Amino acid sequence: MLIRRLARPMLAAIFIKGGVDTLLNPEPRVQKASPLIEKASPQLPDQIPSEPSELVRIDAGVKVAAGTLLAINKFPRVASLALAASVIPTTIAGHPFWEKSDPTEKAGEQQQFLKNVAILGGLVLAAVDTEGKPSLGWRGRRAARKLAERTSELTSSNDGAGDKFRDAGDKVRRNVVDGVDVAIGALAS
C-alpha cells in the first residue's frame, strides 16, 4: 500500500508538469502535432475537434486532470487509462524518430520515444492494479455462484413446486453467469 502511495504521484508528476507547461505555452506542441492531426482529421468523427490548438489543449487538460487524480489516489485505474490513451498520440506526434535522418537527432528522438513507451507500461500496470482486491470478473462470478447456491437451497423441496423453483433458479443462474461473461468480455476488449 505504501508503495502505491509513493509510486502513483511519481508516475503522475510528469503528466501534471507537462500538461501545465502545455497549457501555458501550447505553440511548440501545436507545431509538432499539426502534421499528424492534418493527416488524421479526415478519419476523425465530426464530434472531435480538428483544430490542432484545441486538441493540444484538450490533451493537456486530460494530463493535468488525470495526473492529479492518479497522484491523489482517486480513481487511479481510470486516471491511468486516460493517461495511457493520451500518451500514445503524444508519443507518435512528438518523437517520430523514424522520420529523422541525422543519427544524433534520430537517437535522441528514439530515446524519448522509448521513455514514453516505458511510461505507458507503468500506466498499464497502474490501470490493472486492483490493490489486492478481487477483479470485477471474479466478484461477478462469485455473486452468480452464491445466487445459484441460494436458489438451489430454496428449491431443494421434494414437491412439484420445488421443481418449478429449481428450473427458474437454473435459468436465473445461467442468465447471471452469461451476463457476467458478456460484461467481462466487454471490459477485456
N, C-alpha and C positions, 0 to 999 in steps of 0.2 A: 504494500500500500504506500509506503514512504517513497519507494522508487517511482511509482506512478505520479505522485505529487511533485516530485522533482523533475521527472523526465518530460511531462506534458508541457509545463511552462518553457522548458528549454527548447522543445520542438516548436512551440508556438512563437517564440521570440522572433525568429527570422521572418515570419509572416506578418506579425504586427508591425515590426520595423519597416519591412519592405512596403507594406500597404500604406502606412503613414507617409513614407517618402514619396510614393507614387501619387498619393492624393495631393501632397504639397507641390510636387513637380512632375506632372504626368508626361510632359513633352518627350523626353528620351524614350520612354516606353511606348508612347503612341507611334513614334517614328519606327521603332523595331516591329511593332505589331501590325502596322498598316499594310505591308505587303501580304502577310498571311491572311488578314481579315478580308482584303480585297479579293484574294483567291477563293476564300470560303464563303463570302457573302451570297453568291447565287444559291448555295445549298442551305443557307440558314433559314429557318422559319421566319415568317413575317413578324412574329411577336418579339424576336430577338433584335435588338438594335444593330445596325450595320456600321454605325459611325465609330471609327477606332477610338476616339477620345472617350466616348460613352462606355464602350466595352472595357477599356483600361480602367476607368474609374469604378465600374461595377466590380471588376476583378479585385481591385484594391480594397473596396468596401467589404467584399467577401473575405479577403485575407485578414483584415482588421477584426471583423466581427467573429468569424470562426476561430481565428487565432486567440482572441480574447476568451471565447467560450472554452477552448481547449486549455488555455492557461489557468483558468479558474475552476476547471474540472466540472463544467456544466455542459451536459450533452456531449461528452468527449467523443463518442463514436460518430455522431452526426457531424460534429465540427471537423473531425479528422477526414471524413468522406468529402466534405465540402472543400477542404484544403487540398486534398488529393486531386479532386476534379479541377481545381484552379491551377495546380502545378503543371499539369500536362500541357495545356496550350501555352502557358508561360515559358516552359522549357523549350518547346518546339520553336516558338517565335523568338525567344531571347538568346538561344545558344545553338544556332544552326551550323555546327562545326563542319558538316558535310559540304557546305557551300564555300568554305574558306580555302584559298589556295596557298596563302602564306603559312608555312609549317608552324611558326611560333603562335600566330593568331589561331590557327586550327587547334593546336594543342591546348591553348587557354580556353577556348570555347568548349572543347571536348571535356576538359576538367570540370567546368561549370555544369555542363550537361549531366555528367556522371554524378556530380554532387547533388543535383536536383533529383536524379533517379534514386540515389541513396535516401534522400529526404522522403521521397514518395514511398519507399519501402517502409520507413519508420511510420509514416501516416497510415499505411495499410495495416501494419501491426496494431497501431493505436485504434483503428476502426474496428478491428475484430476482437479486441481485448474486452472480455466480459467481466474482468476483475474477479475471476474465480467463480462467478455466478453461472448457473446453467444457461445455455443458449435458449433462445426463443423456441427453436425446434424441439429441444429436449423437454422444455416446460410444456409445450403443446401436446407432445406425445404422452407425457406423464398425465396431463389432465384428461386426455382421451382414455387412457388405461384406467384411471381412477373412476371415470364416469362409467366405463364398461363394467368394472367390478361392482360398483354400487347398483347398477342396473341388474346385474346377474343376481345380486343378493335379493333384490326386490322380486325377481322372477323365479326364485327357487321353489316356489309353491308347486305342489303336485296336481293342483286342479287345472281345469281348462283355461281359467283366467291367467294362470301363470305362463302358459304357452303363448298367449297373446302378448303379455308383457315382455316375455323373453324375445319374441320376434321383433317387437317395437324397440326393445333395448338394443338388439343386434343392429337394427337399421340406424339407430341414433349413433351407436359406436362406430359403424362403418362411415357414416357421414362426417362425424367429427374427425376421424383418422384421415379420411380423404381430404377434408378441408385443411387440416394441419399440413398434410403433404403438399397441397397446392400452395399454401402460404409460404412454406419453406422453399419450394421451388421458385416462387416469385421473388423472395428475398435473396436467394442464391444467384439469380440471373441478373 
